[in-house]
Amino acid sequence: MAKKSKIAKSNKILAKRKALIMSGVTKPNRVSTRGVNRCKITGRPRGYMRYFGVSRLTFRELFNQGKLPGVVKASK
């Protein structure tokens, strides 16, 4: 589980980036790439799957439990 402070900081940076893009303000270095996508369940920053919004480990758990409809195994 990620530290709550890191999750909060990441959410704050992503919200700021979204607000700047929506307002149309384009100053140099205002929209940084420091915002980290994190798993919505565990807060893990690595192995993030953007389409589902979770990490690869959480994705695998949810898939094995049958909670992701339409996802099938690639191998038999």
C-alpha positions in Angstrom: 0.0 0.0 0.0 1.3 3.4 -0.9 1.7 6.2 1.6 -1.3 8.4 1.8 0.9 11.5 1.4 2.3 10.3 -1.9 -1.2 9.5 -3.2 -2.5 12.9 -2.2 0.5 14.7 -3.8 0.0 12.8 -7.0 -3.7 13.6 -7.1 -3.0 17.2 -6.4 -0.5 17.5 -9.3 -2.8 15.6 -11.7 -5.7 17.9 -10.7 -3.6 21.0 -11.3 -2.5 19.8 -14.7 -6.1 19.1 -15.7 -7.2 22.6 -14.5 -4.4 24.3 -16.5 -5.2 22.3 -19.6 -8.9 23.2 -19.3 -8.2 26.9 -18.7 -6.0 27.2 -21.8 -3.1 28.7 -19.9 0.1 27.6 -21.6 3.2 28.8 -19.8 6.5 27.0 -20.1 7.0 24.2 -17.5 3.5 24.8 -16.0 2.2 21.4 -17.1 4.8 19.0 -15.7 5.0 15.3 -16.2 5.6 14.8 -12.5 2.0 13.6 -11.9 2.1 9.8 -11.4 -0.7 7.6 -12.4 -1.5 5.3 -9.4 -3.7 2.2 -8.9 -7.1 3.3 -7.7 -7.2 0.4 -5.2 -3.7 -0.1 -3.9 -2.0 3.2 -4.8 0.9 1.3 -6.6 2.7 3.6 -9.1 4.3 0.9 -11.2 2.7 -1.4 -13.7 -0.3 0.9 -14.1 -2.9 -0.1 -16.8 -4.4 3.2 -18.0 -7.5 1.6 -19.6 -8.6 0.0 -16.3 -7.0 2.5 -13.8 -5.4 -0.3 -11.8 -2.0 -1.9 -11.4 -1.1 -5.1 -13.2 -1.3 -7.0 -9.9 -4.8 -5.7 -9.0 -5.8 -6.3 -12.6 -4.8 -10.0 -12.3 -6.7 -10.4 -9.0 -9.9 -8.8 -10.4 -9.6 -10.8 -13.6 -9.2 -14.1 -11.7 -12.2 -13.2 -9.5 -14.3 -12.6 -12.7 -14.9 -8.9 -11.9 -13.7 -7.6 -15.2 -16.3 -8.6 -17.9 -15.0 -9.2 -21.4 -11.4 -9.9 -20.4 -10.2 -13.3 -21.4 -6.9 -15.1 -20.9 -4.4 -14.9 -23.8 -3.1 -18.4 -23.2 -5.1 -21.6 -22.6 
